[in-house]
């Protein structure tokens, strides 16, 4: 079955960086676009970034453009989210997504 397992979250100070990873199994990874979503307390889940199956195309939410970078390694069946210049408003649970499959999420907290 499809499995998506996020890791790399944690507590970071404003202006800091984190790299999230999503290890996958149970499907042909290189055939699918992948997405990162996030959900902050009391807010709806929102799309943060997406990457095409080959990695040639990426899209970002306006709120993270220029600060976040999505990438993938098809050989490792893993998608990444590199986050720079983190802000308190980036605090959320970050989820990996493939079509209608979701990971359990990883908590990112940006606070001094």
SEMI-763739 format. One line per field, with one value per atom (N, C-alpha, C): atom name; x negated, y negated, z negated; residue number from 1; residue in one letter. Coordinates in pm, 1 decimal, padded with zeros to 6 digits. Layout:
<sites>
mikol <- c(CA	...);
xx <- c(X	...);
yy <- c(Y	...);
zz <- c(Z	...);
figu <- c(NUM	...);
tormar <- c(a	...);
</sites>
This chain:
<sites>
mikol <- c(N	CA	C	N	CA	C	N	CA	C	N	CA	C	N	CA	C	N	CA	C	N	CA	C	N	CA	C	N	CA	C	N	CA	C	N	CA	C	N	CA	C	N	CA	C	N	CA	C	N	CA	C	N	CA	C	N	CA	C	N	CA	C	N	CA	C	N	CA	C	N	CA	C	N	CA	C	N	CA	C	N	CA	C	N	CA	C	N	CA	C	N	CA	C	N	CA	C	N	CA	C	N	CA	C	N	CA	C	N	CA	C	N	CA	C	N	CA	C	N	CA	C	N	CA	C	N	CA	C	N	CA	C	N	CA	C	N	CA	C	N	CA	C	N	CA	C	N	CA	C	N	CA	C	N	CA	C	N	CA	C	N	CA	C	N	CA	C	N	CA	C	N	CA	C	N	CA	C	N	CA	C	N	CA	C	N	CA	C	N	CA	C	N	CA	C	N	CA	C	N	CA	C	N	CA	C	N	CA	C	N	CA	C	N	CA	C	N	CA	C	N	CA	C	N	CA	C	N	CA	C	N	CA	C	N	CA	C	N	CA	C	N	CA	C	N	CA	C	N	CA	C	N	CA	C	N	CA	C	N	CA	C	N	CA	C	N	CA	C	N	CA	C	N	CA	C	N	CA	C	N	CA	C	N	CA	C	N	CA	C	N	CA	C	N	CA	C	N	CA	C	N	CA	C	N	CA	C	N	CA	C	N	CA	C	N	CA	C	N	CA	C	N	CA	C	N	CA	C	N	CA	C	N	CA	C	N	CA	C	N	CA	C	N	CA	C	N	CA	C	N	CA	C	N	CA	C	N	CA	C	N	CA	C	N	CA	C	N	CA	C	N	CA	C	N	CA	C	N	CA	C	N	CA	C	N	CA	C	N	CA	C);
xx <- c(-00084.0	00000.0	-00088.3	-00026.5	-00098.9	-00135.4	-00261.6	-00306.4	-00387.4	-00357.0	-00429.4	-00471.1	-00600.9	-00650.4	-00736.2	-00682.8	-00754.1	-00852.1	-00957.7	-01054.0	-01124.0	-01195.5	-01275.5	-01218.5	-01099.0	-01041.0	-01110.1	-01071.8	-01130.2	-01106.2	-01176.6	-01169.3	-01288.5	-01260.4	-01366.4	-01336.7	-01440.2	-01421.8	-01384.4	-01317.4	-01288.2	-01416.5	-01407.6	-01524.1	-01601.9	-01567.7	-01638.2	-01591.2	-01649.3	-01620.9	-01590.7	-01513.7	-01487.3	-01471.5	-01501.7	-01471.6	-01381.9	-01265.3	-01173.3	-01195.5	-01174.5	-01182.0	-01052.9	-01018.4	-00903.4	-00948.4	-00966.8	-01004.2	-00878.1	-00881.1	-00759.6	-00781.2	-00672.9	-00675.6	-00535.9	-00527.9	-00398.1	-00341.3	-00415.9	-00370.9	-00493.2	-00470.8	-00581.5	-00605.0	-00697.0	-00720.4	-00743.7	-00821.9	-00861.5	-00745.7	-00630.9	-00514.2	-00423.6	-00449.2	-00353.7	-00412.8	-00332.4	-00362.9	-00347.9	-00421.2	-00416.1	-00390.5	-00329.0	-00294.6	-00325.2	-00354.6	-00362.8	-00248.0	-00177.0	-00073.5	-00112.6	-00044.4	-00061.1	00072.2	00082.8	00202.8	00162.6	00195.4	00169.6	00291.4	00273.0	00386.2	00499.1	00620.1	00736.6	00750.8	00662.8	00667.8	00686.8	00729.5	00745.2	00608.9	00604.7	00484.0	00461.2	00336.9	00306.3	00189.6	00194.8	00087.0	-00032.8	-00148.2	-00271.5	-00354.2	-00374.0	-00459.3	-00424.2	-00450.5	-00425.4	-00540.0	-00563.6	-00669.4	-00618.6	-00651.3	-00607.6	-00681.5	-00636.3	-00692.7	-00841.7	-00884.6	-01026.5	-01107.7	-01038.4	-01107.6	-01131.8	-01086.8	-01115.0	-01030.4	-00915.8	-00824.0	-00789.6	-00793.4	-00757.6	-00664.6	-00581.0	-00495.8	-00496.6	-00470.4	-00475.5	-00360.2	-00319.6	-00227.3	-00298.8	-00224.5	-00285.6	-00358.3	-00305.1	-00360.0	-00499.0	-00538.3	-00668.9	-00762.7	-00716.7	-00803.1	-00931.2	-01042.1	-01172.0	-01233.2	-01154.5	-01207.3	-01209.9	-01118.9	-01110.3	-01148.9	-01202.8	-01237.0	-01198.5	-01116.1	-01077.3	-01167.0	-01204.1	-01286.4	-01252.8	-01303.2	-01277.4	-01396.1	-01407.4	-01508.2	-01432.6	-01413.1	-01332.2	-01399.7	-01531.6	-01600.9	-01576.0	-01564.9	-01541.0	-01392.6	-01307.6	-01162.5	-01130.4	-01195.2	-01183.4	-01163.2	-01076.1	-01056.3	-01098.3	-01154.2	-01208.9	-01142.9	-01148.3	-01108.1	-01214.2	-01296.5	-01397.7	-01334.3	-01342.8	-01279.1	-01384.5	-01389.3	-01483.3	-01404.8	-01475.3	-01416.7	-01280.6	-01275.8	-01148.3	-01091.6	-00957.8	-00885.3	-00789.9	-00750.4	-00653.6	-00526.3	-00485.9	-00364.4	-00382.3	-00504.9	-00527.6	-00500.3	-00474.9	-00445.9	-00321.0	-00335.4	-00225.4	-00270.2	-00174.8	-00207.7	-00218.6	-00328.7	-00355.0	-00329.4	-00252.2	-00210.4	-00259.5	-00297.9	-00333.4	-00208.3	-00192.9	-00072.5	-00103.4	-00036.1	-00038.8	00104.7	00167.3	00307.4	00394.7	00449.0	00534.6	00471.4	00340.6	00267.6	00190.2	00190.0	00127.9	00038.7	-00069.4	-00146.2	-00081.2	-00146.7	-00092.4	-00134.9	-00231.9	-00275.0	-00393.9	-00460.5	-00571.6	-00554.8	-00571.8	-00547.8	-00667.2	-00640.0	-00740.5	-00695.0	-00780.4	-00750.6	-00861.2	-00821.5	-00916.5	-00890.8	-00985.9	-00966.5	-01100.7	-01107.3	-01227.9	-01213.1);
yy <- c(00117.9	00000.0	-00124.0	-00234.9	-00361.0	-00406.1	-00442.6	-00499.6	-00625.2	-00728.7	-00854.5	-00887.0	-00903.2	-00924.5	-01050.5	-01152.2	-01279.1	-01278.1	-01355.5	-01373.3	-01507.2	-01548.7	-01669.8	-01792.3	-01780.9	-01894.1	-01920.7	-02030.7	-02063.2	-02207.0	-02249.3	-02386.9	-02464.9	-02579.4	-02661.0	-02807.5	-02886.8	-03029.5	-03100.8	-03213.2	-03292.3	-03322.0	-03308.6	-03326.5	-03199.3	-03094.3	-02968.0	-02886.6	-02768.0	-02679.7	-02538.5	-02467.3	-02325.8	-02259.2	-02129.9	-02052.1	-01935.9	-01932.4	-01822.1	-01716.0	-01592.1	-01480.2	-01400.3	-01341.0	-01251.0	-01125.8	-01019.8	-00891.5	-00816.3	-00758.3	-00695.2	-00548.8	-00475.2	-00337.4	-00297.8	-00188.1	-00133.4	-00183.2	-00266.8	-00313.3	-00351.8	-00373.5	-00410.1	-00559.9	-00592.9	-00731.5	-00822.9	-00778.3	-00863.0	-00894.4	-00834.0	-00858.9	-00970.9	-01016.9	-01105.3	-01238.4	-01344.3	-01471.1	-01455.2	-01536.3	-01531.9	-01672.8	-01677.1	-01807.1	-01809.0	-01928.2	-01955.2	-02050.5	-02014.9	-02099.1	-02131.4	-02229.6	-02256.3	-02298.9	-02276.3	-02315.7	-02373.0	-02499.7	-02568.2	-02553.1	-02567.2	-02553.5	-02649.1	-02596.3	-02677.8	-02720.9	-02670.6	-02710.7	-02589.1	-02614.5	-02506.3	-02463.6	-02339.5	-02289.8	-02365.4	-02406.2	-02482.4	-02419.9	-02433.6	-02384.9	-02477.4	-02419.6	-02496.8	-02491.3	-02370.8	-02354.0	-02224.4	-02221.9	-02103.0	-02084.8	-01959.6	-01928.8	-01821.5	-01836.6	-01740.4	-01607.5	-01508.8	-01375.1	-01369.3	-01451.4	-01452.7	-01553.1	-01641.5	-01748.0	-01872.1	-01869.4	-01980.9	-02104.1	-02082.5	-02192.5	-02198.9	-02319.7	-02339.4	-02459.6	-02455.7	-02570.2	-02592.3	-02716.9	-02754.6	-02847.1	-02837.5	-02936.5	-03071.4	-03178.5	-03311.3	-03338.1	-03283.9	-03310.7	-03249.5	-03154.5	-03089.3	-03107.4	-03172.7	-03191.6	-03263.9	-03211.8	-03271.7	-03225.5	-03152.8	-03104.3	-02951.4	-02886.0	-02739.7	-02682.8	-02562.1	-02493.1	-02346.7	-02302.2	-02162.0	-02090.3	-01967.8	-01887.7	-01740.7	-01657.8	-01514.6	-01435.0	-01314.7	-01219.7	-01093.1	-01072.6	-00958.8	-00825.1	-00824.3	-00699.9	-00661.7	-00761.5	-00736.7	-00739.5	-00771.2	-00778.5	-00874.6	-00987.5	-01084.6	-01224.2	-01299.6	-01439.0	-01524.3	-01640.8	-01727.2	-01865.2	-01931.7	-02071.3	-02144.4	-02220.8	-02302.2	-02436.2	-02472.6	-02595.5	-02689.0	-02809.1	-02911.6	-03029.7	-03114.6	-03239.5	-03214.7	-03116.9	-03078.3	-03188.3	-03197.1	-03298.6	-03229.3	-03297.7	-03236.0	-03189.4	-03258.9	-03219.4	-03093.6	-03042.5	-02913.4	-02796.1	-02826.0	-02720.9	-02644.4	-02512.6	-02428.9	-02283.0	-02195.1	-02056.6	-02048.4	-01993.0	-01982.9	-01839.8	-01828.3	-01698.3	-01677.4	-01555.2	-01510.4	-01450.7	-01475.9	-01429.8	-01376.7	-01266.6	-01211.5	-01171.8	-01244.5	-01224.4	-01231.9	-01118.8	-01123.0	-01051.4	-01033.3	-00971.6	-01078.3	-01060.9	-01159.6	-01091.0	-01161.1	-01118.1	-01165.0	-01133.8	-01173.9	-01314.4	-01367.4	-01503.7	-01514.0	-01628.3	-01659.8	-01803.6	-01825.0	-01956.2	-02047.8	-02166.8	-02273.3	-02388.5	-02426.7	-02538.5	-02642.0	-02763.2	-02872.9	-02971.3	-02977.1	-03059.7	-03091.0	-03208.3	-03244.5	-03208.5);
zz <- c(00000.0	00000.0	00000.0	00039.8	00045.4	-00095.5	-00113.1	-00239.7	-00213.6	-00289.5	-00284.8	-00427.5	-00450.6	-00586.9	-00589.8	-00656.0	-00666.9	-00784.1	-00770.2	-00878.6	-00859.9	-00964.5	-00953.6	-01022.2	-01075.8	-01145.2	-01277.8	-01342.0	-01471.0	-01508.2	-01611.0	-01659.2	-01604.1	-01544.6	-01486.1	-01514.4	-01527.4	-01551.3	-01422.1	-01432.7	-01312.5	-01235.8	-01104.2	-01019.6	-00995.1	-01065.8	-01050.9	-00932.0	-00920.9	-00808.5	-00857.5	-00778.4	-00800.3	-00665.9	-00661.0	-00541.7	-00579.8	-00519.6	-00540.0	-00432.5	-00471.8	-00377.6	-00383.3	-00271.6	-00265.1	-00191.7	-00266.6	-00208.1	-00167.9	-00047.9	00003.1	00039.9	00046.7	00093.3	00136.6	00212.2	00249.4	00380.5	00452.7	00582.2	00664.8	00794.9	00883.3	00868.7	00780.6	00740.5	00860.1	00955.6	01067.6	01161.7	01140.9	01226.1	01174.2	01052.4	00987.2	00944.3	00962.4	00899.7	00749.1	00676.5	00530.6	00477.0	00361.4	00302.3	00153.4	00106.0	-00037.6	-00073.4	-00178.1	-00235.1	-00378.6	-00435.3	-00577.8	-00638.0	-00767.9	-00839.5	-00974.3	-00991.4	-01117.7	-01207.8	-01338.5	-01431.1	-01395.2	-01384.9	-01356.1	-01212.3	-01125.2	-00984.7	-00895.8	-00772.0	-00675.6	-00620.6	-00575.6	-00512.7	-00383.2	-00358.3	-00238.4	-00162.7	-00030.7	00054.0	00040.8	00014.0	00000.2	00128.2	00180.1	00297.8	00368.1	00497.9	00577.9	00675.9	00713.0	00808.8	00903.4	01030.8	01130.8	01114.0	01188.2	01172.5	01205.6	01300.2	01337.6	01257.6	01188.1	01116.4	01199.4	01324.1	01413.9	01383.3	01318.8	01292.6	01144.6	01090.6	00950.1	00936.6	00835.5	00803.6	00653.9	00614.3	00473.8	00437.3	00311.8	00259.0	00253.9	00274.3	00272.5	00140.7	00033.4	-00100.0	-00121.3	-00037.1	-00057.0	00061.4	00167.0	00284.6	00247.0	00295.9	00267.0	00136.0	00054.6	-00074.0	-00082.1	-00013.4	-00015.9	00119.8	00118.8	00242.7	00232.1	00325.7	00330.9	00431.2	00398.2	00488.5	00466.3	00555.5	00542.6	00592.3	00538.2	00582.5	00620.9	00748.1	00792.9	00762.7	00756.8	00722.7	00577.1	00491.0	00348.4	00313.3	00411.1	00388.9	00274.6	00276.1	00167.4	00224.1	00158.2	00193.3	00073.2	00103.2	-00000.6	00003.3	-00109.4	-00116.2	-00197.6	-00127.9	-00194.5	-00229.3	-00355.0	-00401.5	-00459.3	-00406.9	-00451.9	-00508.5	-00582.2	-00633.4	-00697.3	-00782.4	-00841.7	-00929.5	-00927.9	-01002.8	-01100.5	-01206.1	-01298.8	-01228.1	-01124.4	-01052.6	-00968.2	-00959.7	-00894.3	-00988.6	-01114.4	-01211.1	-01170.3	-01158.0	-01111.7	-01112.7	-01091.1	-01059.4	-00907.4	-00860.7	-00717.1	-00671.6	-00564.4	-00512.8	-00370.5	-00342.7	-00208.4	-00144.1	-00014.9	00054.3	00192.7	00227.6	00362.2	00395.5	00486.2	00527.7	00401.2	00357.5	00238.2	00120.5	00125.0	00014.2	-00063.4	-00195.3	-00283.7	-00385.4	-00421.8	-00536.3	-00664.7	-00777.4	-00907.8	-00945.1	-00875.2	-00900.2	-00994.0	-00986.0	-01075.1	-01122.8	-01251.6	-01309.7	-01287.7	-01239.7	-01228.8	-01317.1	-01410.1	-01498.5	-01486.4	-01452.2	-01437.2	-01550.7	-01642.6	-01761.7	-01824.8	-01885.3	-01958.7	-02105.9);
figu <- c(1	1	1	2	2	2	3	3	3	4	4	4	5	5	5	6	6	6	7	7	7	8	8	8	9	9	9	10	10	10	11	11	11	12	12	12	13	13	13	14	14	14	15	15	15	16	16	16	17	17	17	18	18	18	19	19	19	20	20	20	21	21	21	22	22	22	23	23	23	24	24	24	25	25	25	26	26	26	27	27	27	28	28	28	29	29	29	30	30	30	31	31	31	32	32	32	33	33	33	34	34	34	35	35	35	36	36	36	37	37	37	38	38	38	39	39	39	40	40	40	41	41	41	42	42	42	43	43	43	44	44	44	45	45	45	46	46	46	47	47	47	48	48	48	49	49	49	50	50	50	51	51	51	52	52	52	53	53	53	54	54	54	55	55	55	56	56	56	57	57	57	58	58	58	59	59	59	60	60	60	61	61	61	62	62	62	63	63	63	64	64	64	65	65	65	66	66	66	67	67	67	68	68	68	69	69	69	70	70	70	71	71	71	72	72	72	73	73	73	74	74	74	75	75	75	76	76	76	77	77	77	78	78	78	79	79	79	80	80	80	81	81	81	82	82	82	83	83	83	84	84	84	85	85	85	86	86	86	87	87	87	88	88	88	89	89	89	90	90	90	91	91	91	92	92	92	93	93	93	94	94	94	95	95	95	96	96	96	97	97	97	98	98	98	99	99	99	100	100	100	101	101	101	102	102	102	103	103	103	104	104	104	105	105	105	106	106	106	107	107	107	108	108	108	109	109	109	110	110	110	111	111	111	112	112	112);
tormar <- c(x	x	x	x	x	x	x	x	x	x	x	x	x	x	x	x	x	x	x	x	x	x	x	x	x	x	x	x	x	x	x	x	x	x	x	x	x	x	x	x	x	x	x	x	x	x	x	x	x	x	x	x	x	x	x	x	x	x	x	x	x	x	x	x	x	x	x	x	x	x	x	x	x	x	x	x	x	x	x	x	x	x	x	x	x	x	x	x	x	x	x	x	x	x	x	x	x	x	x	x	x	x	x	x	x	x	x	x	x	x	x	x	x	x	x	x	x	x	x	x	x	x	x	x	x	x	x	x	x	x	x	x	x	x	x	x	x	x	x	x	x	x	x	x	x	x	x	x	x	x	x	x	x	x	x	x	x	x	x	x	x	x	x	x	x	x	x	x	x	x	x	x	x	x	x	x	x	x	x	x	x	x	x	x	x	x	x	x	x	x	x	x	x	x	x	x	x	x	x	x	x	x	x	x	x	x	x	x	x	x	x	x	x	x	x	x	x	x	x	x	x	x	x	x	x	x	x	x	x	x	x	x	x	x	x	x	x	x	x	x	x	x	x	x	x	x	x	x	x	x	x	x	x	x	x	x	x	x	x	x	x	x	x	x	x	x	x	x	x	x	x	x	x	x	x	x	x	x	x	x	x	x	x	x	x	x	x	x	x	x	x	x	x	x	x	x	x	x	x	x	x	x	x	x	x	x	x	x	x	x	x	x	x	x	x	x	x	x	x	x	x	x	x	x	x	x	x	x	x	x	x	x	x	x	x	x);
</sites>
